[in-house]
Amino acid sequence: MPAAGVGRRMGAAIPKQYLPLAGRSVLHWALAVLLDAPQVKGCVLAIDPKDRYWPEFRPATDKPLHVVDGGAERFQSVFNTLDFLLKLAPPGARVLVHDGVRPCLAAAALQRLLNQGLASESGALLAVPVRDTLKRQDPAGCVERTADRQDLWQAQTPQLFPLGLLHRALGRVIAEGLHVTDEAQAVEALGLRPRLVEGSVSNLKITRPDDLPLAEAILRARTATDKGSD
């Protein structure tokens, strides 16, 4: 789990993964659904080496929870976690990569990813079909053209890959000075085609201040539904 960001766009006094959300921190929510899944054996977090908040926010869990230093870019942070995991698990073991600021992952979506992704040697990721009309901007800030949204998906996390494969893909990214924005893009650069597993628009990423009240509404509604079904 990459959680080394400082969240400059949030304009908050602390990194966004530690912001309060529905009675817990953003990071607690992001971790909880993963650690609750029986198939998940533990978690490795990549945090900023200068992070002074983690000890206070570390959640209680019976599963192993390790910490490694994060990198300057997301893919470097993920690579560091994979380096650590290769000392504990074989290359064929499956790993999930989930954003530390994506607190609204539903257990059902995670299970869909596991059910479909564990059988894919090229990996898999949660994603949602693009529904809105997409515009490409010109240098003047005006519409250059309308993009064709046919067959376009918006990538989310978790993303699921064989440990050795993802380590090799990100190692190539670092060695060749490439830039990727998610793990699937690194695997695609090897000529592979990860499977798309439909997620949910509720699985949002906390990026800007107005994401927090929306995430809180999602989590409170989900909690109320769970209580009502008891």
C-alpha positions in Angstrom: 0.0 0.0 0.0 1.6 3.3 -1.1 0.9 5.9 1.6 3.9 8.2 1.3 2.2 11.2 -0.2 1.9 14.6 1.5 -1.3 15.7 -0.2 -0.4 19.2 -1.2 -3.6 19.7 -3.2 -5.6 19.1 0.0 -4.1 22.1 1.7 -4.3 20.3 5.0 -2.0 20.5 8.0 -1.3 16.7 7.9 -0.9 14.2 5.1 -4.3 13.3 3.6 -4.1 9.7 4.5 -4.3 10.7 8.2 -7.2 13.1 7.9 -10.3 12.2 10.0 -13.1 10.5 8.2 -16.3 9.1 9.7 -14.7 8.5 13.1 -11.4 7.0 11.8 -8.5 8.1 9.6 -8.6 7.8 5.8 -5.8 5.2 6.0 -7.7 3.1 8.6 -10.6 2.8 6.2 -8.3 1.9 3.3 -6.6 -0.8 5.3 -9.7 -2.2 7.0 -11.4 -3.9 4.0 -8.2 -5.5 2.9 -7.2 -6.9 6.3 -10.8 -8.2 6.8 -10.6 -10.3 3.7 -9.6 -13.9 4.6 -7.4 -14.2 1.4 -5.2 -11.3 2.5 -2.4 -12.5 4.8 -1.0 -9.1 5.7 0.1 -5.7 4.4 3.3 -3.7 3.7 2.9 0.0 3.7 5.3 2.4 2.1 5.4 5.7 4.0 7.5 8.8 3.9 10.8 8.3 5.8 10.1 11.6 7.6 6.5 10.6 8.5 6.0 11.3 12.2 2.2 10.5 12.2 2.3 6.7 11.5 3.0 5.5 15.1 -0.1 7.3 16.3 -2.4 6.1 13.5 -1.1 2.5 13.2 -4.3 0.3 13.4 -4.6 -2.7 15.7 -4.6 -6.0 13.7 -3.8 -9.6 14.2 -2.3 -9.8 10.7 1.3 -8.8 9.9 1.6 -5.1 9.1 5.1 -4.0 7.9 6.4 -0.6 7.0 9.1 0.3 4.4 10.4 3.7 3.2 8.4 5.3 0.4 10.0 6.8 -2.8 9.7 10.1 -4.5 7.1 8.6 -6.9 4.3 6.1 -6.3 5.8 3.4 -8.5 9.1 3.7 -6.4 7.1 3.2 -3.2 5.4 0.1 -4.6 8.7 -1.3 -5.8 10.1 -0.9 -2.3 7.2 -2.9 -0.9 7.7 -5.7 -3.5 11.4 -5.8 -2.7 10.5 -6.4 1.0 7.9 -9.1 0.1 10.2 -11.1 -2.1 12.2 -11.9 1.0 9.0 -13.5 2.5 7.1 -15.0 -0.4 7.8 -16.7 -3.7 7.6 -14.8 -7.0 4.4 -16.6 -7.9 2.5 -15.3 -4.9 -0.2 -12.8 -5.7 0.0 -9.2 -4.3 -2.7 -6.5 -4.2 -1.7 -2.8 -4.5 -4.2 -0.4 -3.0 -4.1 3.4 -2.6 -3.8 4.5 1.1 -6.2 7.3 0.2 -8.9 5.2 -1.3 -11.1 4.6 1.8 -14.4 3.5 0.2 -13.5 0.1 -1.3 -16.4 -2.3 -0.9 -15.8 -5.8 0.3 -17.9 -7.1 -2.6 -15.7 -5.3 -5.2 -12.6 -6.7 -3.6 -14.0 -10.3 -3.8 -14.9 -9.8 -7.5 -11.3 -8.8 -8.1 -9.9 -11.8 -6.2 -12.3 -14.2 -7.8 -11.4 -13.1 -11.4 -7.9 -11.8 -10.9 -6.3 -14.8 -9.1 -6.8 -16.8 -12.3 -5.1 -14.3 -14.5 -1.3 -14.7 -15.1 -1.2 -11.1 -16.4 -3.0 -9.6 -13.4 -6.2 -7.7 -13.0 -7.5 -4.4 -11.7 -10.7 -2.8 -10.6 -12.0 -0.2 -13.0 -15.2 1.5 -14.1 -16.4 2.2 -17.6 -16.2 5.9 -18.5 -19.7 7.4 -18.5 -19.1 11.1 -19.0 -18.3 12.8 -22.2 -14.6 13.5 -22.5 -13.1 16.7 -23.9 -9.5 17.2 -25.0 -8.2 20.7 -24.3 -6.1 22.8 -26.6 -3.2 25.1 -25.6 -5.7 28.0 -25.1 -7.8 26.1 -22.6 -10.7 25.5 -25.1 -12.1 22.3 -26.4 -9.9 20.8 -29.1 -12.2 17.9 -29.7 -14.5 15.4 -28.0 -12.7 12.1 -27.2 -14.4 8.8 -28.1 -15.2 7.1 -24.7 -16.1 3.8 -26.4 -14.2 1.0 -24.6 -12.6 3.5 -22.1 -12.3 2.5 -18.5 -11.2 4.5 -15.4 -8.6 2.6 -13.5 -8.9 2.1 -9.7 -7.2 0.1 -7.0 -6.7 -2.6 -5.8 -4.7 -4.0 -8.6 -3.7 -7.6 -8.4 -0.5 -9.2 -9.9 2.0 -12.1 -9.4 4.6 -10.7 -7.1 7.6 -11.5 -9.4 5.9 -10.1 -12.5 5.0 -6.8 -10.9 8.5 -6.5 -9.4 10.1 -7.1 -12.9 7.7 -4.6 -14.5 8.4 -1.8 -12.0 12.1 -2.6 -12.0 12.1 -2.0 -15.8 10.2 1.3 -15.3 12.9 2.5 -12.8 15.9 1.2 -14.9 14.7 2.9 -18.1 13.4 6.1 -16.5 9.9 5.6 -17.6 6.9 7.2 -15.9 3.7 5.2 -15.1 0.7 6.2 -13.2 -0.4 2.8 -12.0 0.9 -0.7 -11.7 -1.2 -2.0 -14.7 0.6 0.5 -17.0 4.0 -1.0 -16.0 2.7 -4.5 -16.7 1.2 -3.4 -20.0 4.7 -2.1 -21.0 5.9 -5.8 -20.9 3.3 -6.6 -23.6 0.8 -8.1 -21.2 -3.0 -7.4 -20.9 -4.3 -7.3 -17.3 -8.0 -8.2 -16.9 -10.5 -5.4 -16.2 -12.9 -6.2 -13.3 -15.8 -3.8 -12.8 -15.6 -1.8 -9.6 -17.8 1.0 -8.4 -17.8 4.8 -8.7 -18.0 4.9 -4.9 -14.4 3.6 -4.7 -13.1 7.2 -4.9 -9.6 8.5 -4.2 -9.2 11.4 -1.8 -7.5 14.1 -3.8 -9.2 17.4 -3.0 -11.1 18.8 0.0 -14.5 18.2 -1.5 -13.8 14.4 -1.7 -13.9 14.1 2.1 -17.6 14.8 2.6 -18.5 12.6 -0.3 -16.4 9.7 1.1 -18.0 10.3 4.6 -21.5 10.1 3.1 -20.6 6.8 1.3 -19.1 5.2 4.4 -22.0 6.3 6.8 -24.6 5.0 4.3 -22.7 1.7 4.0 -22.4 1.4 7.8 -26.1 2.1 8.2 -27.0 -0.5 5.6 -24.7 -3.1 7.3 -26.4 -2.4 10.7 -29.8 -2.7 9.2 -29.0 -6.2 7.8 -27.9 -7.6 11.2 
